[in-house]
Amino acid sequence: MPIEKEIAKIELATLYELRLIFSEGERQDYTRDEILEMLDKIAVAKK
């Protein structure tokens, strides 16, 4: 499978994972800083 297709699959999986994190939360609204903080935590956890 070409590397481009693999990258596209990884990108879609990552977006879906982020969607699940936000949709499973109790809150409906997040500030920009809160979203950035959540993304930072996810990135650190993935290392």
C-alpha positions as CSV (number, residue, x, y, z in Angstrom):
1,M,0.0,0.0,0.0
2,P,1.4,3.4,-0.9
3,I,2.7,5.5,2.0
4,E,0.2,8.3,1.1
5,K,-2.8,6.0,1.8
6,E,-1.2,4.9,5.1
7,I,-0.8,8.5,6.1
8,A,-4.4,9.3,5.2
9,K,-5.6,6.4,7.3
10,I,-3.6,7.6,10.3
11,E,-4.9,11.1,9.9
12,L,-8.5,10.0,9.7
13,A,-8.0,7.7,12.8
14,T,-6.5,10.6,14.7
15,L,-9.4,12.9,13.8
16,Y,-11.9,10.3,14.9
17,E,-10.1,9.8,18.2
18,L,-10.3,13.5,18.8
19,R,-14.0,13.5,17.9
20,L,-14.6,10.8,20.4
21,I,-12.7,12.7,23.2
22,F,-14.8,15.8,22.7
23,S,-18.2,14.0,22.1
24,E,-17.8,11.8,25.2
25,G,-17.1,14.8,27.4
26,E,-19.8,16.4,29.5
27,R,-19.1,19.9,28.3
28,Q,-20.5,21.4,25.1
29,D,-18.2,24.4,24.8
30,Y,-14.4,24.7,25.1
31,T,-12.2,27.7,24.9
32,R,-9.3,27.7,22.5
33,D,-6.8,27.4,25.3
34,E,-8.7,24.3,26.7
35,I,-8.6,22.6,23.3
36,L,-4.9,23.3,22.9
37,E,-4.2,22.0,26.3
38,M,-6.1,18.8,25.5
39,L,-4.2,18.4,22.2
40,D,-0.9,18.8,24.1
41,K,-1.8,16.2,26.6
42,I,-2.8,13.8,23.8
43,A,0.5,14.4,22.0
44,V,2.6,13.8,25.1
45,A,0.7,10.6,25.9
46,K,1.3,9.3,22.3
47,K,5.1,9.7,22.6
